[in-house]
């Protein structure tokens, strides 16, 4: 078994609005091993995005802790936390979040400017099959192409961990399958650790490790000895 790259221990997350309290996470503990392809599934409101944001250093738990490569995120200075988000984490969102005034290449280049060891931009665009679209703006690209730019942008940072929040949620079925296949391909070829959250139960069959969430809790956690290729997933 490979090393644990990131782990969460007994995470609680409570949001308060006036006198109203919402417990988004309750006692959540997970371990993600280096090079794994992890799928976290659950309906809207199950706490998936909250968990992903805490793992990525964009939110903090009310209690519990997150350990990245042996260090508790709570011990990070603000500068270290910024460097963690910038250098160690790659984010892929449902709605792409591309800069509309920049080309595909420029969107990727922007993400690499402040990281210490980025991957070559041309190589990454080739890997996501966008070399011929590098000079196009987001408005000139399909949804699937824009999501591939977003993946390239995250991957070019050469992150230790790639966090994907509903990466196929805004895409049609055929395009979604291609995006999932691409993420799995990059996971295997680069060894990038990937965590995907999705409401789509069918995607769980792809994972090396699968967690199912409901009402802020992990209700199932299992290893998958024979992950299914994206091309065989149907929903």
C-alpha positions, 0 to 999 in steps of 0.5 A: 500500500502506498503512503497516505498523502492526505487524511481527515480525522473526525471532521465536524463542520458546523455552519451558523446563521443567527440561531440556526445551526447546520452540521454539514459534516459529522465525524468524517474520517478518510485516508487517501493514498498516493496515486489513488483514484478516489470517488466520493458519492452522495446526494446534494447536501450530503457534505461532499463539497464541504469535505473537498473544500476542507481537504483543499484548504479553502475551509476549516473544520469546526473540529477534527484535523486534516493531515497532509504528508504528515502535517496538520493543516491547523499548524500551517501559517497563513503563508504556508496555507496559501502555498499549500493551496497554490502548489500542492492542490489542483482544483477542477470545478463543475463550471470551469472558472476560466478567464474569458479574456485569456486563450486556453494556453494563457489560462494554463500559463497563468496557473503555472506562474507562481508554482515551483515545478510546473509541467510544460504547458505544451505537454499538458495541452497535448495530454488533454488533446487541446494542442490545436485549440491552444489559441482559442478563447473559452467562448470559442470552445465547447463545454467539454473543451473548456473542462479539458482546459480547466483540467490542464490548468490544474494538472500543469501546476504539478500538484500532489492532489487533484480535487474535482468537484462534480467535473461532469455535472455541466456536461452531456453524457458522452462528453462526461465519459470522455472527461472521466476517462481523461482524469483516469488516464492522467492519474495513471500516467502522471501518478497524480492522486485524484479525488472526485466528488459526484452525485452520480452513483455510476461513477463510483465503479471507476474508483480505486477507493469509494466513499458514500456520504449522506447527511454529513456522514460517511455511510460506506467506505470500500476498496474496489479491486477491479475499477471499471473503465469510464467507457463502460459506465452508463447512467 
